């Protein structure tokens, strides 16, 4: 079984920064995609950013230029550096790991940006 643990959420003022981290453990294919998704109250879960094991990244338009995703393949970790945060970035952020036909989610971490 695969287990994901997120950390780094919290409360920050608009314009501030936060760094989220996610550590995966278990039996994991070396070829995988890790990513971050978020869900605001009353809204559907949406993509924030993904990164493949070969380093290819993909960002949602609202976060381009402000967020940076990175990973450490040796440690099976993924991080999300969030700069210039806006109140609309407030959401629960979830880490996701996928490979072959499997998909795993973390428990989520709250990010709140005050105006």
C-alpha positions in Angstrom: 0.0 0.0 0.0 1.1 3.6 -0.7 0.8 6.3 1.9 1.1 10.0 1.4 1.7 12.6 4.1 1.5 16.3 3.5 2.8 19.2 5.6 3.4 22.9 5.4 -0.1 24.4 5.2 -1.2 27.3 7.3 -2.4 30.9 7.4 -0.6 33.6 5.5 -1.4 37.1 4.4 -1.9 38.0 0.8 1.4 38.4 -1.0 3.1 36.0 1.3 4.6 32.5 0.7 4.2 29.0 1.9 5.9 25.7 1.0 4.0 22.4 1.0 5.7 19.1 1.2 4.5 15.6 0.6 6.3 12.3 1.3 5.2 9.0 -0.2 6.0 5.6 1.2 5.3 2.1 0.1 5.8 0.2 -3.2 6.0 2.9 -5.8 6.9 2.5 -9.5 10.0 4.6 -10.5 7.9 6.0 -13.3 5.2 8.1 -11.7 3.6 11.4 -11.6 3.2 13.4 -8.4 1.1 16.5 -8.1 -0.9 18.9 -6.1 -4.6 19.6 -6.3 -6.8 21.9 -4.3 -10.4 22.1 -3.3 -12.0 25.3 -2.1 -15.3 25.3 -0.1 -18.2 24.6 -2.5 -16.0 23.9 -5.4 -14.6 20.9 -7.2 -11.1 19.6 -6.7 -8.8 21.1 -9.3 -5.3 20.7 -10.6 -2.6 23.0 -9.3 0.6 21.4 -10.7 2.1 18.1 -11.6 5.6 16.7 -12.1 6.6 13.5 -13.7 9.5 11.3 -12.5 11.5 12.6 -15.5 10.9 16.2 -14.4 8.2 17.4 -16.8 5.9 19.9 -15.1 2.4 21.2 -15.8 0.7 24.1 -14.0 -2.8 25.4 -13.9 -3.1 28.9 -15.4 -4.1 30.6 -12.2 -0.8 29.6 -10.5 1.7 30.0 -13.4 4.5 32.2 -12.5 3.7 32.1 -8.8 4.0 28.4 -7.8 6.8 26.0 -8.4 6.6 22.3 -8.1 9.7 20.1 -7.5 10.5 16.6 -6.4 13.2 14.3 -5.1 12.9 11.0 -6.8 15.3 9.3 -4.3 13.1 10.3 -1.4 9.8 10.1 -3.1 8.9 13.6 -2.1 7.2 16.5 -3.9 7.1 20.1 -2.8 5.1 23.1 -3.9 6.6 26.5 -3.4 3.8 29.1 -3.4 4.7 32.8 -3.7 2.5 35.9 -4.1 -0.4 34.1 -2.5 -3.9 35.5 -3.1 -7.1 35.0 -1.1 -8.4 32.9 -4.0 -5.7 30.4 -3.3 -7.4 29.5 -0.1 -8.3 25.8 -0.2 -7.4 22.3 1.1 -4.3 21.2 -0.9 -4.0 17.5 -1.7 -0.9 15.6 -2.8 -1.5 12.9 -5.4 0.7 10.1 -6.7 -0.1 8.1 -9.8 1.5 5.3 -11.7 0.2 2.6 -14.1 -3.5 2.4 -13.2 -3.0 3.3 -9.5 -3.8 6.7 -7.9 -3.2 7.7 -4.3 -4.2 10.8 -2.3 -2.9 12.4 0.8 -5.2 13.6 3.6 -4.9 17.2 2.6 -3.5 20.3 4.2 -5.3 23.6 4.7 -4.0 26.8 3.1 -5.7 30.0 4.1 -4.7 33.4 2.6 -6.1 36.5 4.3 -6.7 39.7 2.5 
